[in-house]
Amino acid sequence: MLTLLLIYLFIRTPIFAPGYDYEVFAVDLEQVSALAFDANGDLYATLEQRHGQGRLMHISQGQTSQILDGLEKPDGILLRGNTLFITNETEGESFAVYEYGKLRYLSGIHSAEGIAATADGRILVVEDRKQQGRLLRIDPLTSAVEVLVDDLIEAEGVCQSATGDIYYVEKTSDRLARYRDGQVTTAIAGLHNPAYLNCLQDGSILITEDRVNFGRLLRYRNGEIEVLARHLRAPQSVIVGSDGAYYLAEQRRNRILRIHEC
């Protein structure tokens, strides 16, 4: 009995790499998924609930308020000026644009999940479908959708590096894929249920593994993987704050962690 208790406590406590520590930044965020900071340092978060129960939340000075409800499994958010782009993991209205208090949807996109900006102002999206998922590049001004890669299976995360290379992951694959000049190669393998990607300016990539008890926060750089945290419960998006800390959505604990060097 004591052994089971120790195992239970062990898997419930995140473990961080030497030189890193954490604190709980926000709580009571059921099924928290995606995060984005605005220019004022306020944080936006999606709550990835089904059956029209998904919500978009706003966190400012320790206070949490609701901006939108009625969303269907919202997964990703991207903030550009006063415009929020929201991906919803549903076959219907999947890619939403929220600005000036109004919500509209772009057609032709299905089960959108990972979302990221490109250097030229366009938007990258991957579709989380059992088959025929796609890596898309969208022009927000014209709503034009360009297919870069198709036949993806349960694609989850996407980002573009400072060199212009596009990286993406599929939950069913153990690899971090690189798209460059129409060709797809494997940057590195050995991942477990990869979920979210965040390409940083220093050339590294933050990766979360969406596992219920053994989720990890990884950093890929120079062809190698570094484990920053383990024993996370279904970690989703991770972003960098103006303070240099990593803010991570830990979905199965309904909270956001602030991870920092110590």
For each residue, the residues with C-beta under 8 A, 3 or more apart:
1: 4 5
2: 5 6
3: 6 7
4: 1 7 8
5: 1 2 8 9
6: 2 3 9 10
7: 3 4 10 11
8: 4 5 11 12
9: 5 6 12 13
10: 6 7 13 231
11: 7 8 213 214 231
12: 8 9 231 233
13: 9 10 231
14: 22 229 230 231 232 250 257
15: 229 230 231
16: 20 21 22 228 229 259
17: 20 226 227 228 229
18:
19: 261 262
20: 16 17 228 229 259 260 261 262
21: 16 259 260 261 262
22: 14 16 229 257 258 259 260
23: 257 258 260
24: 27 255 256 257 258
25: 247 255 256 257 258
26: 29 43 45 59 64 255 256
27: 24 254 255 256
28: 64 254 255
29: 26 32 45 47 57 64 249 254 255 256
30: 47 49 254
31: 47 48 49 251 254
32: 29 35 45 46 47 48 236 249 250 251 254 255 256
33: 45 46 47 48 74 75 76 236 237 249 251
34: 45 46 48 74 75 76 77 87 115 236 237 249
35: 32 43 44 45 77 237 238 239 247 248 249 256
36: 43 44 77 78 79 84 239
37: 41 42 43 44 79 239 241 242 247
38: 41 42 43 44 79
39:
40: 60
41: 37 38 241 242
42: 37 38 58 59 60
43: 26 35 36 37 38 58 59 60 247 256
44: 35 36 37 38 56 57 58 59 67 77 79 84
45: 26 29 32 33 34 35 56 57 59 77 249 256
46: 32 33 34 54 55 56 57 71 74 75 76 77 86
47: 29 30 31 32 33 53 54 55 56 57 74
48: 31 32 33 34 54 73 74 75 89 236 251
49: 30 31 53 54 55 73
50: 53 54 72 73
51: 72
52: 70 71 72
53: 47 49 50 69
54: 46 47 48 49 50 69 70 71 72 73 74 88
55: 46 47 49 66 67 68 69 71 74
56: 44 45 46 47 66 67 68 69 71 74 77 84 86 98
57: 29 44 45 46 47 64 65 66 67
58: 42 43 44 64 65 66 67
59: 26 42 43 44 45 62 63 64 256
60: 40 42 43 63 65
61:
62: 59
63: 59 60
64: 26 28 29 57 58 59
65: 57 58 60
66: 55 56 57 58 69
67: 44 55 56 57 58
68: 55 56 71 98 103
69: 53 54 55 56 66
70: 52 54
71: 46 52 54 55 56 68 74 86 88 96
72: 50 51 52 54 88 89 90 92 93
73: 48 49 50 54 88 89 90
74: 33 34 46 47 48 54 55 56 71 77 86 87 88 89 96
75: 33 34 46 48 87 88 89 112 113 114 128
76: 33 34 46 86 87 112 113 114 115 125 237
77: 34 35 36 44 45 46 56 74 84 85 86 87 115
78: 36 84 85 115 116 117 123
79: 36 37 38 44 83 84 85
80: 83 85 117 140
81:
82: 99 100
83: 79 80 97 98 99 140
84: 36 44 56 77 78 79 97 98 99
85: 77 78 79 80 95 96 97 98 115 123 140
86: 46 56 71 74 76 77 95 96 97 98
87: 34 74 75 76 77 94 95 96 112 113 114 115 125
88: 54 71 72 73 74 75 93 94 95 96 112
89: 48 72 73 74 75 94 111 112 113 128
90: 72 73 93 94 111
91: 94 110 111
92: 72
93: 72 88 90 96 105
94: 87 88 89 90 91 105 109 110 111 112 127
95: 85 86 87 88 105 106 109 112 125 138
96: 71 74 85 86 87 88 93 103 104 105 106
97: 83 84 85 86 103 104 105 106 140
98: 56 68 83 84 85 86 102 103
99: 82 83 84 102
100: 82
101:
102: 98 99
103: 68 96 97 98
104: 96 97
105: 93 94 95 96 97
106: 95 96 97 109 138 143 145
107:
108: 145
109: 94 95 106 112 125 127 136 138 145
110: 91 94 127 129
111: 89 90 91 94 127 128 129 133
112: 75 76 87 88 89 94 95 109 115 125 126 127 128
113: 75 76 87 89 125 126 127 128 155 156 157
114: 75 76 87 124 125 126 128 155 156 157 158 159 168 196 197
115: 34 76 77 78 85 87 112 123 124 125 158
116: 78 123 124 158 159 160 197 199
117: 78 80 121 122 123 124 160
118: 121 122 123 124 137 160
119: 160 164
120:
121: 117 118 140 141
122: 117 118 137 138 139 140
123: 78 85 115 116 117 118 137 138 139 140
124: 114 115 116 117 118 135 136 137 138 158 159 160 166
125: 76 87 95 109 112 113 114 115 135 136 138 158
126: 112 113 114 133 134 135 136 152 155 156 157 158 168
127: 94 109 110 111 112 113 133 134 136 152 155
128: 75 89 111 112 113 114 133 154 155 156 171
129: 110 111 132 133 152 153 154 155
130: 153 154
131: 151 153
132: 129 150 151 152
133: 111 126 127 128 129 150 151 152 153 154 155 170
134: 126 127 147 148 149 150 152 155
135: 124 125 126 147 148 149 150 152 155 158 166 168 179
136: 109 124 125 126 127 145 146 147 148
137: 118 122 123 124 145 146 148
138: 95 106 109 122 123 124 125 143 144 145 146
139: 122 123 142 143 144 146
140: 80 83 85 97 121 122 123 143
141: 121
142: 139
143: 106 138 139 140
144: 138 139
145: 106 108 109 136 137 138
146: 136 137 138 139
147: 134 135 136 150
148: 134 135 136 137 166 179
149: 134 135 152 168 179 184
150: 132 133 134 135 147
151: 131 132 133
152: 126 127 129 132 133 134 135 149 155 168 170
153: 129 130 131 133 170 172 173
154: 128 129 130 133 170 171 172
155: 113 114 126 127 128 129 133 134 135 152 158 168 169 170 171
156: 113 114 126 128 168 169 170 171 194 195 196 210
157: 113 114 126 168 169 194 195 196 197 207 208
158: 114 115 116 124 125 126 135 155 166 167 168 169 197
159: 114 116 124 166 167 168 197 198 199 205
160: 116 117 118 119 124 164 165 166 167 199
161: 164 165 166 167 199 203 205
162: 199 201 203
163: 203
164: 119 160 161 180
165: 160 161 178 179 180
166: 124 135 148 158 159 160 161 178 179 180
167: 158 159 160 161 176 177 178 179 187 197 199 205
168: 114 126 135 149 152 155 156 157 158 159 177 179 197
169: 155 156 157 158 173 175 176 177 191 194 195 197 207
170: 133 152 153 154 155 156 173 177 194
171: 128 154 155 156 193 194 195 210
172: 153 154
173: 153 169 170 177 191 194
174: 189 190 191 192 194
175: 169 186 187 188 189 191
176: 167 169 186 187 188 189 191 194 197 205 207 220
177: 167 168 169 170 173 184 185 186 187
178: 165 166 167 184 185 186 187
179: 135 148 149 165 166 167 168 182 183 184
180: 164 165 166 183 185
181:
182: 179
183: 179 180
184: 149 177 178 179
185: 177 178 180
186: 175 176 177 178 189
187: 167 175 176 177 178 220 223
188: 175 176 191 220 223 224 225
189: 174 175 176 186
190: 174 225
191: 169 173 174 175 176 188 194 207 209 218 225
192: 174 209 211 214 216
193: 171 209 210 211 215
194: 156 157 169 170 171 173 174 176 191 197 207 208 209 210
195: 156 157 169 171 207 208 209 210 235 236
196: 114 156 157 206 207 208 210 235 236 237 238
197: 114 116 157 158 159 167 168 169 176 194 205 206 207
198: 159 205 206 237 238 239 240
199: 116 159 160 161 162 167 205
200: 203 204 205 206 240
201: 162
202: 221
203: 161 162 163 200 221 222
204: 200 219 220 221
205: 159 161 167 176 197 198 199 200 219 220 221
206: 196 197 198 200 217 218 219 238 246
207: 157 169 176 191 194 195 196 197 217 218 219 220 225
208: 157 194 195 196 215 216 217 218 232 235 236 237 238 248
209: 191 192 193 194 195 214 215 216 218 235
210: 156 171 193 194 195 196 215 234 235 236 251
211: 192 193 214 215 216 234
212: 215 233 234 252
213: 11 231 233
214: 11 192 209 211 230 231
215: 193 208 209 210 211 212 230 231 232 233 234 235 250
216: 192 208 209 211 227 228 229 230 232 235
217: 206 207 208 227 228 229 230 232 235 238 246 248 259
218: 191 206 207 208 209 225 226 227 228
219: 204 205 206 207 225 226 228
220: 176 187 188 204 205 207 224 225 226
221: 202 203 204 205 224 226
222: 203
223: 187 188
224: 188 220 221
225: 188 190 191 207 218 219 220
226: 17 218 219 220 221
227: 17 216 217 218 230
228: 16 17 20 216 217 218 219 246 259
229: 14 15 16 17 20 22 216 217 232 235 248 259
230: 14 15 214 215 216 217 227
231: 10 11 12 13 14 15 213 214 215
232: 14 208 215 216 217 229 235 248 250
233: 12 212 213 215 250 251 252 253
234: 210 211 212 215 250 251 252
235: 195 196 208 209 210 215 216 217 229 232 238 248 249 250 251
236: 32 33 34 48 195 196 208 210 248 249 250 251
237: 33 34 35 76 196 198 208 248 249
238: 35 196 198 206 208 217 235 246 247 248 249 259
239: 35 36 37 198 246 247
240: 198 200 244 245 246 247
241: 37 41 244 245 246 247 258
242: 37 41
243: 260
244: 240 241 260 261
245: 240 241 258 259 260
246: 206 217 228 238 239 240 241 258 259 260
247: 25 35 37 43 238 239 240 241 256 257 258 259
248: 35 208 217 229 232 235 236 237 238 256 257 259
249: 29 32 33 34 35 45 235 236 237 238 256
250: 14 32 215 232 233 234 235 236 253 254 255 256 257
251: 31 32 33 48 210 233 234 235 236 254
252: 212 233 234
253: 233 250
254: 27 28 29 30 31 32 250 251
255: 24 25 26 27 28 29 32 250
256: 24 25 26 27 29 32 35 43 45 59 247 248 249 250
257: 14 22 23 24 25 247 248 250
258: 22 23 24 25 241 245 246 247
259: 16 20 21 22 217 228 229 238 245 246 247 248
260: 20 21 22 23 243 244 245 246
261: 19 20 21 244
262: 19 20 21
